[in-house]
Amino acid sequence: MALELLPAGAHIIAMCGVYGGTHRLFDKLRARNNGLSVDYVDLNDLDAVAAAVKPSTAMVWIETPTNPLLELVDIAAICQFAREHALLTCVDNTFATAWNQTPLSLGADIVMLSTSKYIGGHSDMIGGALVTADETLAKKIDFAKTTVGAIASPFDAYLALRGLKTLDLRMQRQCDNALNVATALENHPAIEAVFYPGLPSHPQHALCQTQMRSGGAVVTIQLKGTRVESERFLSRLRYFILAESLGGVESMINHSASMSHGSMSEEEREAMGVFDTTFRLSVGIEDSRDLIDDLLYALDQEAS
Ligand SMILES: *Cc1c(COP(=O)(O)O)cnc(C)c1O
C-alpha cells in the first residue's frame, strides 16, 4: 500500500536482502504492472546509495534487522540522506517492532509492519500496518487503502488488537530469551557462527545499542558440518517447531535455504551468506533454560 504513494515509473532504492515477499512484490508485480524499478543496495554504504539515485528515484525502502542474517541499517543516517535528496523513506519494522525501535523518531516517513508476526503474537492471523506521523501521507494511504480494499477482516483486526495488549510482556521475555540462547550457542563447537545484534561480537552491536532497545527475538545460527547433519539436528529439536513464520509465543525454526530463500539459486543464496546449514530461530516465551537444553541436546548429539 505504501507503493501506491509513488508515481508510475518510480525508482526505489531498497536494502539488499529485503524480505522475500517484498522482493517478489517489487520485481514480479510492481515492475511489470506499474513500471517501478528497484535497485538493491547496502543502505549502510551511503556512497553506494548516492550512486544509485536517479531523477526518478522516489523512495528508500529500509529493512532492519534483515532476514535471516540480522544485519542492521543505520536508520537515522539513511533517513537524513533521503531527506536531503527529497526521497520518501519506509521502514519494514516487522522484526524489531516499536518495542525495539521507533523509526519515525529517527526520521523515517512511514513504518510498515506485518502484524501477523509479533503484533498478533500467536501465529493465528494475517495483517499489516502502515504508520506515519505525516497527515498528508496518512490521507493518501487511507484513500488508496479504501479504494483498493486492502483492509483487515474484523476477526484479524480483533486478534491484532488482542495481541497488542501483551506485546510489551512478550517482547521483553522473547528478547531476553533470545539473548540467553545466542549467548549459550556462541562458542559451541558444533556452531560455525551465531548472528544476533545483541551480542557484543556482532559487527553492528554499537549501532544496535543506539538504535534498538535489545537485539530482538530472532537469532540465526550456522552449523558446522553438512546438510544431512543439519537435518538430523532439526529432527531432534522438541521445542523449536519447523515453521516459515516467526514472532509467535512458541519457538520456531526456519531452514532459510529451503524455505524463505528456497526460490533462489544456490550461488545467489550462498553469495548472501545463506547456506544449507543456516537456521533462523524465532525465540518464544518458554523458559529459556528449556530452549537452551533443547538446542544443546540436538547439537551435542551431532558433535558426538
Ligand atoms: C512476514 C514478513 C512480511 C510480510 O508479512 P505477511 O503478514 O506474512 O504478509 C514482511 N516483512 C517482513 C520482514 C516479514 O518478516
The ligand as a Tripos MOL2 file, in Angstrom:
@<TRIPOS>MOLECULE
LIG
   15    15     1     0     0
SMALL
NO_CHARGES

@<TRIPOS>ATOM
      1 C1          6.4010  -11.7870    7.3110 C.3       1 LIG1
      2 C2          7.0360  -10.5230    6.8740 C.ar      1 LIG1
      3 C3          6.3790   -9.6560    5.9980 C.ar      1 LIG1
      4 C4          5.0210   -9.9720    5.3800 C.3       1 LIG1
      5 O1          4.0710  -10.2700    6.2860 O.3       1 LIG1
      6 P1          2.7050  -11.0730    5.9900 P.3       1 LIG1
      7 O2          1.8770  -10.6390    7.1150 O.co2     1 LIG1
      8 O3          3.0680  -12.5160    6.0300 O.co2     1 LIG1
      9 O4          2.2300  -10.6230    4.6650 O.co2     1 LIG1
     10 C5          7.0370   -8.5030    5.6200 C.ar      1 LIG1
     11 N1          8.2560   -8.1970    6.0920 N.ar      1 LIG1
     12 C6          8.9120   -8.9890    6.9460 C.ar      1 LIG1
     13 C7         10.2670   -8.5910    7.4210 C.3       1 LIG1
     14 C8          8.3350  -10.1860    7.3690 C.ar      1 LIG1
     15 O5          9.0020  -10.9940    8.2020 O.3       1 LIG1
@<TRIPOS>BOND
     1     1     2 1
     2     2     3 ar
     3     2    14 ar
     4     3     4 1
     5     3    10 ar
     6     4     5 1
     7     5     6 1
     8     6     7 2
     9     6     8 1
    10     6     9 1
    11    10    11 ar
    12    11    12 ar
    13    12    13 1
    14    12    14 ar
    15    14    15 1
@<TRIPOS>SUBSTRUCTURE
     1 LIG1         1 GROUP 0 **** ****
